[in-house]
């Protein structure tokens, strides 16, 4: 968890078609079979196109296959899309990213055991108070020294739940937008046009175990969230913190 605390670590269709049978024709009448053949090929192409479109559509609308990640050493587990790839050296304890939507990822942050002695997630205060800390930490991480950069942020929702392991978890959703000038070195104000760089939703799940604060983080572009929110919430609900064996 990185809420202003030191961080310790950080799925073909193979189709064969019979040859087109063309009856013997006089050499003086080549057009007798040319048109039917063209029509047949056209129908074949259309059929293949429709079939491919149907397959792609079905694949894109299907929910992702989830795989469980278990870290017995650090004491946590969660589910993530099986096609996401692990990125090492990202600064988090674990980090997975969508191979196609590069702004979509999942990670886990853990507070340092030497500088934190959490007993329950309620040590952060109410879910709303925890959300304020989460948002503040995000904004700190996204601080930029570039001229003309501006961030807009808001807390979208907060909640708490007791999972099947009997532990209390907080869930937080925030939105952050980043704006920047297209020409930050321009002298005249009219030459510095502000544009949106990115618009993302951040979903966090907070839990406490082993005297440490754990945070599951999900980042997703806002224009993708509406389509994937059910899957993302399923991932959030899968997060568990576990007692480390002595």
N, C-alpha and C positions, 0 to 999 in steps of 0.2 A: 504494500500500500504506500502510496506516495503522498498522503495528506499531510504535508509539511512535517513529515517525520523522516529520519534517515532511512534509506533503503538498504537492505542487506544484500540482495542479489537481483542481485537481480537474477471416374463409371463412357451391329451394323447389318445393317441389313444387307445381306448378300443376296441379290436376286439374279437369277439366270433366266433369260428369255429364249424361246425356241427361235431358230432362224426363220426369217420371213420366207414363206413358200410362194414362189412365183411360177406360174405355169408357163410352158414354152410358148413363145410368141414369134411371129414372123419378124425378121430383121428389118423389114420395111415399116414396121409399126412399133417403134420403141416407146412411144408415148402411152401405149395401151396399159403398161404397168407402172410407169413413172409416177403418175399422180397418186394411185393407191399407196405406193411405197412411201411417198412423201407424207401422206396422211397418217400412215401407220407409224412412221418415225416421230411425227409431231405428237400423236396421241401417246406414244411411249414416253417422250420427253416430258409431256404434261403430267403423266401418271407418276413418273419419278419425282418431279418437282413437288407435286402435291403430297406424295408420301414422305419426302424429306422434310417438308414444312410441318407436317403433322408430327413427325418424330421429334423435331427440334422444339415445337411448341409444347409437346407433352413433357419433354425433358426440362424445359425452362420453368414450367409451372409446378414441377414436382418438388416436394420438400427435400432438403439435403439430407444425406445419410450422416448421422452423427456418430462420432467416435469418442470414447471416454479417455480422458487423460488423467492419470493418477500419479501424484507425486508423494510417495510414502515418506521420503526424507524430510520434506518441508511441511507436509501435512495438509494437502488440499486435493480436490479433484473437480473436474467439470467436463462437459461435453462440448465438442466443436465439430464443424463440418469436416468430413473425412478428406475432402479434396484441398483443404487449406494446407499451406506449407509452413513449417517452422522456420523462423528467422532467428539466427543466433547473434549475439552481440547487440541486441536491441535495447539493452539496459534494464529490461524487466526480468523477473524470475523465469518466465516462459512467455513466448510470443508466437502467435500463429497469424498468418495473413492470407486473405483471399488472393489466389494467383491471378485473377482477372480484374477485380476491383481493388486496386492497390490501397485505397483509403479505408478499406474495411479490414479490421483486425481484432484480435482478442489477446489480452495479456493478463498477467497476475502480478501484483505488487505486494510485498510483505514488509512490514515495519521491522526495524532492527531489534533483536531480542535484548541487546545490551542497553538500549535507551528507551524501551517501552515495556510497560507492565500492564497490559490490558486484561481485564477480567470479563468484560462483556462489551458488545458493540454499543451499549447504552452509555459507555464512557465517553462517547462522542457527543452525547446529548440526544435530542430528539432527531428523527429522520430529517426534518427540515434543517436543523443545525448541522447535521452531518453533510447534507447537500451543499450548504454554504461553504464548508471546508473543502469538499470535493471540487466544487467549481473554482474556488480560489486557487487550489493546487493546479488545476488544468491551466488557468490563466497565467500562473507563474511559469509553468513549463513552456507555454507558447509565447512568452515575452520575446519581442524582436527589437533589434537596434536599427532596423530599417526606417527611413523617414516615411511618414505618411501612412504607417500601418495602424489600423484601428480594429478592435475586436468588440463585437456585440455578443452578449451572453445572457442566458436566462435559465432558471430552474423550471423544468417542465412538470416533473412529478416526483414525489417521494412516497415511500411506503415501507412497512416492516412486515415480516412474516416469520413464523416458526416452521422450519422445515421438518422433514420426517426424521431427522437426527436429533430433534428436540432443541436445536440451537436457534437463536434469534438472528435474523439477517435484515439489514437495511438495503433497500433498492432505490437508486437515484437516477434520474434522467435529466440531462442538461443539453442545451443547444448552444453552440458557439459558431459565430460567423466571423470571417476575416475579410477585411477590406484593405485595399492598398491603392496608391496612386500609380497610374501607368507610366508616369515619368517623374519620379521622385526628385530629380535634380533640376527640373524645369524652374526657371525664374518666375515666369508669369503664372498666376493662379489658374487661369483658364487653360493652361497647357497641362495641368495636373488633374487628370480625370480619374475619379475614384471608381474602382470596380471591385466586385466580390471575387475573392480568391477561392474560398471554399466555405461550405455550409454543412456542418456535421452534427450528428447526435452522439452523445456519449452516455453509455449506460453502465452504471457501476453497481456491484453487489458487495456489501461490506459484511465481514464476519470476524469473530474473534475466537482464537484457540491458541494454546501454548503461550499464553501471555503476549501474543502478537496480533496485530491488525492485518487482515488479509483483504485485498481488493481485487475483484474480477472486473476488468475493464473491456467494454466493447465499443469500438468506434465504427461508425457507418455514415456514409454521405446521407444527408437529409432526404434527397430525392430517391434514395434506395430503401429507406427505412419503411415506408408504407407497405411496400411489397414483401418485405422480409420480417416485419415486426413479430409475427407469430413464432417464427423460427428463432429469432433473437431472444424472445422472452423465454422460450424453452431452454435455451442455453443458460440464461440467467438463473432460471429455477434449478438447474442442475448443479450449481456451485455448492460445494461442501468444504468445510474446514474440519480437519481430523486431528485427533490427539497423536502426537509423535511418541512412539515407544521409547521408553527411557533406556 
